[in-house]
Structures are given as structure tokens and as C-alpha cells.
Amino acid sequence: MNNLKKRKKAETYYRANQKEDDAIITILRADPKRYGKILSAEGEAEAIKLVNEAANTYFIGNAQLLRKLETLEKSLMNNAKIVIPSGSELVNVIGEMAGVMPLTK
């Protein structure tokens, strides 16, 4: 008697899961482009999350300074013009652009 109850319970569980699987398959067949976009968005969200976690863990101190200087280098690469106020040192102007503390005399 106990085995019969267990078997009926297992069959009911299997049917419920089968119905759920059939519903998912129906949705996928009905609108595959939409589902693809959803998967793509979820993948991008996961990538952003991983980048943010890595940045919080590893992007500190000198790594931040290096990134600021690399960004400044890329922005000046194509002969960008910089207006330097009179009485300012070129090193300090570029340093301020990179977010680095200015040098004092």
C-alpha cells in the first residue's frame, strides 16, 4: 500500500513537471526572438555585475591612477588642443585632467 502511494505521488510530480516543461517549450516556440533578447539582456547584466565586483575588489590605489592616466593618454592621442591658463604649469594642468594632485614648487 505504501509503495502505491509513493508511485502515485511520483507520477503526479512527473506530470506537473512535464506540464511546466511543455509550457516553457510552447513559449520558446512562440517567440524565440523575444526569448533570445531576454537571455542576451540577462547575460549583459551578469557581465556588468562581475565587472563591478572585480572593480570593487581589485581596482584600488595605483590601479585607479594608472587607469586615469591611460584615459588621459587616449584623449590626447589625436593632437587634442589644451588651453593652459597663464601662470600654470603644463604638468599641473595635465595632472589635473587625469585627476592627479598638482605638483608644488
C-alpha distance (Angstrom), angle and dihedral (degrees) to the residues before:
residue distance angle dihedral
M1 . . .
N2 3.79 . .
N3 3.80 91.9 .
L4 3.81 90.6 53.1
K5 3.81 91.4 55.1
K6 3.79 91.5 48.1
R7 3.79 91.1 49.3
K8 3.83 93.2 49.5
K9 3.79 90.3 47.7
A10 3.81 90.9 50.4
E11 3.82 91.4 48.3
T12 3.81 91.2 49.9
Y13 3.81 90.8 49.5
Y14 3.80 90.9 48.2
R15 3.83 92.2 50.3
A16 3.80 91.7 49.0
N17 3.80 91.6 50.9
Q18 3.80 90.9 44.7
K19 3.82 90.5 53.4
E20 3.81 90.4 49.8
D21 3.81 91.4 48.7
D22 3.81 90.5 48.3
A23 3.81 89.9 51.4
I24 3.81 91.5 51.8
I25 3.81 91.3 48.4
T26 3.81 90.4 49.9
I27 3.81 90.9 51.9
L28 3.80 91.7 48.4
R29 3.79 92.0 50.2
A30 3.80 92.7 46.1
D31 3.78 97.8 53.8
P32 3.82 114.7 8.5
K33 3.82 94.6 160.3
R34 3.79 91.9 55.7
Y35 3.79 91.5 47.9
G36 3.80 89.9 48.6
K37 3.79 90.6 53.3
I38 3.79 90.5 49.3
L39 3.81 91.7 51.5
S40 3.79 90.4 46.9
A41 3.81 92.0 50.8
E42 3.80 91.2 48.0
G43 3.81 89.5 50.8
E44 3.80 92.0 50.3
A45 3.80 90.8 48.2
E46 3.79 90.6 52.1
A47 3.81 90.8 48.8
I48 3.82 91.4 51.3
K49 3.79 90.0 48.9
L50 3.82 91.8 51.8
V51 3.82 92.7 47.5
N52 3.82 91.0 50.3
E53 3.79 92.2 48.5
A54 3.80 91.3 48.9
A55 3.80 91.7 47.3
N56 3.81 91.6 51.7
T57 3.79 91.1 48.0
Y58 3.81 103.9 39.8
F59 3.81 109.3 14.3
I60 3.80 100.8 87.3
G61 3.80 138.3 119.3
N62 3.80 114.4 -13.1
A63 3.81 92.0 12.1
Q64 3.81 89.3 63.6
L65 3.80 92.2 47.7
L66 3.79 91.5 48.6
R67 3.81 91.0 50.7
K68 3.82 91.3 50.2
L69 3.80 91.3 50.7
E70 3.83 91.8 47.1
T71 3.79 89.9 51.1
L72 3.80 90.8 50.4
E73 3.80 90.5 47.6
K74 3.82 91.4 53.4
S75 3.81 92.0 48.2
L76 3.83 92.1 51.2
M77 3.80 95.2 42.4
N78 3.81 97.0 93.6
N79 3.82 98.6 55.7
A80 3.78 95.1 -85.7
K81 3.78 114.4 -172.1
I82 3.81 119.2 -125.5
V83 3.79 123.6 -165.8
I84 3.78 109.6 -144.1
P85 3.81 116.3 -158.0
S86 3.78 114.8 -126.8
G87 3.77 113.3 -93.4
S88 3.80 92.9 26.6
E89 3.76 127.2 118.8
L90 3.82 116.4 -124.3
V91 3.80 90.5 -134.2
N92 3.80 91.3 55.2
V93 3.82 93.8 47.7
I94 3.80 92.4 51.4
G95 3.79 90.8 42.3
E96 3.80 91.0 53.1
M97 3.81 89.4 49.3
A98 3.80 88.6 55.3
G99 3.79 92.6 44.5
V100 3.80 93.5 -110.8
M101 3.78 122.2 140.0
P102 3.80 112.1 -98.2
L103 3.80 120.7 -111.2
T104 3.79 118.8 -111.2
K105 3.77 126.1 -144.5
